[in-house]
Each structure stands twice: as structure tokens, then as C-alpha cells.
Amino acid sequence: MAAMKNLVHLGALAMWAVAGVLFTLKAGLAFGALLPVLAFWGWFAAFAAGTGAVVSKLEGPLGALGTHGAALLVLQALPAALPFALARLGLDLLAGRGLPF
């Protein structure tokens, strides 16, 4: 059961990573895009660590899937103003909204 939980968790993180690679390649063509790219990957590392900590306490693959679904809903529900914008930074960058500061 733990193997399926880990597979679901890694699959969800892999989707974020693919979106991040596409964002990095797209931003790599623009001048001065280093800060948003570094900000995204820093956010992604924190997101992966946070969801990993929650998933490790849950049982089964549905817990991992629910964790990622709940995280996405919470990120979308947060207001786009500082300091909440730092928590939803990766989501905003992938959506093309740019840095909040």
C-alpha cells in the first residue's frame, strides 16, 4: 500500500515538475527571467516537502491524492495579496501572473 501511495505522490509532483520545466523553457527565452524561474523552483521544493510531510502521515493512495487536491484548492482560495501570494507563488507563475513583488 505504501508503494501505491508513493507512486501517486510522485505522479502528482511529476505533473508540477513538467509544468515547471515548460515554464523554465518558456521563461528562458526572456531577458531577466532568472528570478521568476528560481522563485518557482524554490516554491516547488517547499511544496514538495510540505505535501511529502502530510502524505507520509496518511495511509493509502487516496490520502496522497486527497492531499494534492486539497493543496491545490487551498492555493487557489488564498488571496493574491502579500503575504499569501508567497504561498501561491508557483501557481501564479505557472498561470502567467508574474511575481507579486
C-alpha positions as CSV (number, residue, x, y, z in Angstrom):
1,M,0.0,0.0,0.0
2,A,2.9,2.4,0.7
3,A,4.3,1.8,-2.7
4,M,1.0,3.0,-4.3
5,K,0.8,6.0,-2.0
6,N,4.4,7.0,-3.0
7,L,3.6,6.4,-6.7
8,V,0.5,8.7,-6.5
9,H,2.5,11.3,-4.6
10,L,5.4,11.2,-7.1
11,G,3.0,11.3,-10.0
12,A,1.4,14.5,-8.7
13,L,4.8,16.1,-8.1
14,A,5.9,15.0,-11.6
15,M,3.0,16.9,-13.1
16,W,4.1,20.0,-11.3
17,A,7.7,19.4,-12.3
18,V,6.7,19.0,-16.0
19,A,4.8,22.3,-15.8
20,G,7.8,23.8,-14.1
21,V,10.2,22.6,-16.9
22,L,7.9,24.1,-19.5
23,F,7.7,27.3,-17.6
24,T,11.5,27.4,-17.3
25,L,12.0,26.8,-21.0
26,K,9.4,29.5,-21.9
27,A,11.0,32.0,-19.4
28,G,14.5,31.1,-20.6
29,L,13.8,32.9,-23.8
30,A,13.1,36.2,-22.0
31,F,15.6,38.7,-20.6
32,G,15.8,38.8,-16.9
33,A,13.8,35.7,-16.3
34,L,16.2,34.1,-13.8
35,L,14.4,35.4,-10.7
36,P,11.0,34.0,-11.6
37,V,12.5,30.7,-12.5
38,L,14.5,30.4,-9.3
39,A,11.4,31.6,-7.3
40,F,9.3,28.8,-8.9
41,W,11.8,26.0,-8.2
42,G,12.2,27.3,-4.6
43,W,8.5,27.3,-4.2
44,F,8.2,23.8,-5.7
45,A,10.8,22.4,-3.3
46,A,8.9,23.8,-0.4
47,F,5.6,22.5,-1.8
48,A,7.1,19.0,-2.4
49,A,8.4,19.0,1.2
50,G,5.2,20.1,2.7
51,T,3.0,17.7,0.8
52,G,5.5,14.9,1.4
53,A,5.3,15.5,5.2
54,V,1.5,15.3,5.1
55,V,1.4,12.3,2.8
56,S,3.9,10.4,5.0
57,K,1.3,10.5,7.8
58,L,-1.5,9.2,5.7
59,E,-2.4,5.7,4.7
60,G,-3.1,4.6,1.1
61,P,-3.0,6.3,-2.3
62,L,-6.3,8.1,-1.8
63,G,-4.7,10.1,1.1
64,A,-1.9,11.2,-1.3
65,L,-4.3,12.2,-4.0
66,G,-6.5,14.0,-1.5
67,T,-3.5,15.9,-0.1
68,H,-2.6,17.2,-3.5
69,G,-6.2,18.0,-4.4
70,A,-6.7,19.9,-1.1
71,A,-3.4,21.7,-1.5
72,L,-4.4,22.9,-5.0
73,L,-7.8,24.1,-3.7
74,V,-6.2,25.9,-0.7
75,L,-3.7,27.6,-3.0
76,Q,-6.5,28.8,-5.3
77,A,-8.6,30.0,-2.4
78,L,-5.8,32.2,-0.9
79,P,-5.9,35.8,-1.9
80,A,-3.3,37.1,-4.3
81,A,-2.1,39.8,-2.0
82,L,1.1,39.6,0.1
83,P,1.9,37.6,2.3
84,F,-0.5,34.9,0.9
85,A,1.0,35.5,-2.6
86,L,4.2,33.9,-1.4
87,A,2.3,30.7,-0.6
88,R,0.7,30.6,-4.1
89,L,3.8,31.8,-5.9
90,G,4.2,28.8,-8.1
91,L,0.6,28.6,-9.1
92,D,0.7,32.3,-10.1
93,L,3.9,32.0,-12.1
94,L,2.5,29.0,-14.0
95,A,-0.7,30.9,-14.7
96,G,1.4,33.8,-16.2
97,R,0.6,36.4,-13.4
98,G,4.3,37.1,-12.7
99,L,5.9,37.9,-9.4
100,P,3.8,39.5,-6.7
101,F,6.6,41.9,-5.6
